Amino acid sequence: MPAATPVRHTSDLLMDLVSGDHPPGATLTLGEIIDALGDRAFGALLLIFALPTCVPAPPGLSTLTGTPILLFALQMLIGLKSPWLPRALRRKSFEVSALAGVFERAVPWVRRLEKLSRPRLLVLVDGPAERVAGLVLLVLALVLVLPIFLGNILPAIAIAIIGLALMEQDGIAMLVGYVAALVSLVVVAAVIVGFAAVALELFQRVWA
């Protein structure tokens, strides 16, 4: 009986891209990275773009990271199986040495998440379920691009969890992501209502 093929995690695929002997100044295009990730590209890109805003970040960063997430969410919603980018963006290149530095910092965290995840409850991460995830991600991405002080962290965490669920085909992680999405939307709504109430009170005091 042939031995089972070892599971290749997304972190392994990322490190494969930058390992080995590369000549000085060697580059990889964004299109090549997406193609190498295959059917995990959506999940990996969602995780990569969400992670920087899972912690307090400089103003404007969530808009920069949320815009591509919004694009990917729309593509999932309409049923695309892999991310589409304009040719000019697919051709955008990065030095392998710079990517290696980024991946070496990020991959240990990704591997910790991967240890908690495995393929299960596939009905929640495959087929029509991907469109449901796309709709949830679309709402979260719209919140992410809004300039809400510290209001982007919880949506970013929810997006990162959903990205992990897609990468590892983990329905349990997807459920956790949906719960995190609901909590984040409730918290953000409460923050917006709170700011609106304070602004209204100040307005009334000024014009009273």
C-alpha positions as CSV (number, residue, x, y, z in Angstrom):
1,M,0.0,0.0,0.0
2,P,1.6,3.3,-1.0
3,A,2.4,5.8,1.8
4,A,0.0,8.7,2.2
5,T,1.2,11.9,0.6
6,P,2.3,14.4,3.4
7,V,0.0,17.4,3.8
8,R,1.5,20.5,2.3
9,H,0.5,23.5,4.4
10,T,0.3,27.0,3.0
11,S,3.3,28.0,5.0
12,D,5.4,25.3,3.2
13,L,4.2,26.6,-0.2
14,L,5.2,30.2,0.8
15,M,8.7,29.1,1.9
16,D,9.1,27.0,-1.3
17,L,8.8,30.2,-3.3
18,V,11.8,31.9,-1.6
19,S,14.0,28.9,-0.7
20,G,16.8,27.5,-2.8
21,D,19.5,29.2,-4.8
22,H,18.3,32.5,-6.3
23,P,20.6,34.9,-8.1
24,P,21.1,38.3,-6.6
25,G,18.2,40.6,-7.5
26,A,15.9,37.7,-8.5
27,T,12.2,38.6,-8.4
28,L,8.8,37.0,-8.2
29,T,5.6,38.5,-9.6
30,L,2.4,38.7,-7.7
31,G,0.9,36.4,-10.4
32,E,3.5,33.8,-9.8
33,I,2.8,33.8,-6.1
34,I,-0.9,33.4,-6.7
35,D,-0.4,30.6,-9.2
36,A,1.9,28.8,-6.8
37,L,-0.7,28.9,-4.0
38,G,-3.3,27.3,-6.3
39,D,-6.7,26.7,-4.7
40,R,-5.4,28.2,-1.4
41,A,-4.7,31.6,-3.0
42,F,-7.9,33.3,-1.7
43,G,-7.4,32.2,1.9
44,A,-3.7,33.0,1.9
45,L,-4.1,36.5,0.4
46,L,-7.0,37.2,2.8
47,L,-4.7,36.2,5.8
48,I,-1.7,38.2,4.4
49,F,-3.7,41.4,4.0
50,A,-5.7,41.0,7.2
51,L,-2.7,40.3,9.6
52,P,-1.2,43.9,9.5
53,T,-4.5,45.3,10.9
54,C,-5.1,42.7,13.5
55,V,-3.1,45.0,15.9
56,P,-3.3,48.8,16.3
57,A,-2.0,50.2,13.0
58,P,-1.2,53.7,11.6
59,P,-4.2,55.6,10.2
60,G,-5.0,54.7,6.6
61,L,-3.4,51.2,6.7
62,S,-6.7,49.5,7.1
63,T,-8.0,51.2,3.9
64,L,-4.9,50.0,2.0
65,T,-5.2,46.4,3.2
66,G,-9.0,46.4,3.1
67,T,-9.3,47.4,-0.6
68,P,-7.8,44.2,-2.0
69,I,-9.8,42.2,0.5
70,L,-12.9,43.9,-0.8
71,L,-11.9,42.9,-4.4
72,F,-11.3,39.3,-3.4
73,A,-14.6,39.1,-1.5
74,L,-16.5,40.3,-4.6
75,Q,-14.7,37.6,-6.7
76,M,-15.6,34.9,-4.2
77,L,-19.2,36.1,-4.1
78,I,-19.6,35.8,-7.9
79,G,-18.0,32.3,-7.8
80,L,-14.4,32.7,-9.1
81,K,-12.2,29.8,-8.1
82,S,-8.9,31.8,-7.9
83,P,-8.2,35.5,-7.4
84,W,-8.2,37.7,-10.5
85,L,-6.0,40.7,-10.7
86,P,-5.5,43.2,-13.6
87,R,-2.5,42.2,-15.7
88,A,-0.5,45.2,-14.5
89,L,-0.9,44.0,-10.8
90,R,-0.1,40.4,-11.7
91,R,3.1,41.6,-13.2
92,K,4.1,43.6,-10.1
93,S,7.4,42.1,-9.0
94,F,9.1,41.7,-5.6
95,E,12.7,40.9,-4.8
96,V,13.0,37.3,-3.5
97,S,15.3,38.5,-0.8
98,A,12.7,41.0,0.5
99,L,9.9,38.4,0.3
100,A,12.1,35.9,2.2
101,G,12.4,38.4,5.1
102,V,8.6,39.0,5.2
103,F,7.8,35.3,5.0
104,E,10.3,34.3,7.6
105,R,8.6,36.7,10.1
106,A,5.1,35.7,9.1
107,V,5.4,32.0,8.6
108,P,6.0,31.0,12.3
109,W,2.7,32.7,13.2
110,V,0.9,31.0,10.2
111,R,2.3,27.6,11.3
112,R,1.0,28.1,14.8
113,L,-2.5,28.6,13.3
114,E,-2.1,25.7,11.0
115,K,-1.5,23.4,13.9
116,L,-4.9,24.2,15.2
117,S,-6.6,23.6,11.9
118,R,-7.3,20.6,9.6
119,P,-9.8,19.7,6.9
120,R,-13.2,19.1,8.4
121,L,-16.9,20.0,7.9
122,L,-16.1,20.7,4.2
123,V,-19.7,21.7,3.5
124,L,-18.9,25.0,5.3
125,V,-15.9,25.8,3.2
126,D,-16.5,24.4,-0.3
127,G,-18.9,25.0,-3.2
128,P,-21.8,27.4,-2.4
129,A,-20.3,28.0,1.1
130,E,-17.5,30.0,-0.6
131,R,-20.1,32.5,-1.8
132,V,-21.5,32.8,1.7
133,A,-18.0,33.5,2.9
134,G,-17.6,36.0,0.2
135,L,-20.7,37.9,1.3
136,V,-19.5,37.9,5.0
137,L,-16.0,39.1,3.8
138,L,-17.5,41.8,1.7
139,V,-19.3,43.3,4.7
140,L,-16.2,43.0,6.9
141,A,-14.0,44.6,4.2
142,L,-16.4,47.5,3.9
143,V,-16.1,48.1,7.6
144,L,-12.3,47.7,7.4
145,V,-11.9,50.5,4.9
146,L,-13.8,52.9,7.1
147,P,-11.7,55.3,9.2
148,I,-13.0,54.1,12.5
149,F,-10.5,54.6,15.4
150,L,-9.5,51.1,16.7
151,G,-12.7,49.8,15.0
152,N,-10.8,47.8,12.4
153,I,-9.0,45.3,14.6
154,L,-11.9,42.9,15.2
155,P,-13.0,42.8,11.6
156,A,-9.4,42.1,10.5
157,I,-9.2,39.2,13.0
158,A,-12.4,37.8,11.7
159,I,-11.1,38.0,8.1
160,A,-7.8,36.4,9.1
161,I,-9.7,33.4,10.7
162,I,-11.9,33.0,7.6
163,G,-8.8,33.2,5.4
164,L,-7.2,30.4,7.5
165,A,-10.4,28.3,7.2
166,L,-10.3,28.6,3.5
167,M,-6.6,27.7,3.4
168,E,-7.0,24.6,5.5
169,Q,-10.5,23.7,4.4
170,D,-11.6,23.8,8.1
171,G,-15.3,24.2,8.7
172,I,-14.9,24.6,12.4
173,A,-12.5,27.6,11.8
174,M,-15.1,29.0,9.4
175,L,-17.8,28.9,12.1
176,V,-15.4,30.6,14.5
177,G,-14.7,33.2,11.8
178,Y,-18.5,33.9,11.4
179,V,-18.9,34.3,15.2
180,A,-15.9,36.7,15.2
181,A,-17.5,38.6,12.3
182,L,-20.8,38.9,14.1
183,V,-19.1,40.1,17.3
184,S,-17.0,42.6,15.4
185,L,-20.0,44.1,13.5
186,V,-21.9,44.5,16.8
187,V,-18.9,46.2,18.5
188,V,-18.3,48.5,15.5
189,A,-22.0,49.4,15.3
190,A,-21.9,50.2,19.1
191,V,-18.8,52.4,18.5
192,I,-20.4,54.3,15.7
193,V,-23.6,54.8,17.7
194,G,-21.6,56.0,20.6
195,F,-19.6,58.5,18.6
196,A,-22.9,59.7,16.9
197,A,-24.5,60.2,20.4
198,V,-21.5,62.2,21.6
199,A,-21.4,64.3,18.5
200,L,-25.1,65.0,18.7
201,E,-24.8,66.0,22.4
202,L,-21.9,68.4,21.6
203,F,-23.9,69.8,18.7
204,Q,-26.9,70.5,20.9
205,R,-24.8,72.1,23.6
206,V,-23.1,74.4,21.1
207,W,-26.4,75.5,19.5
208,A,-28.5,75.4,22.6
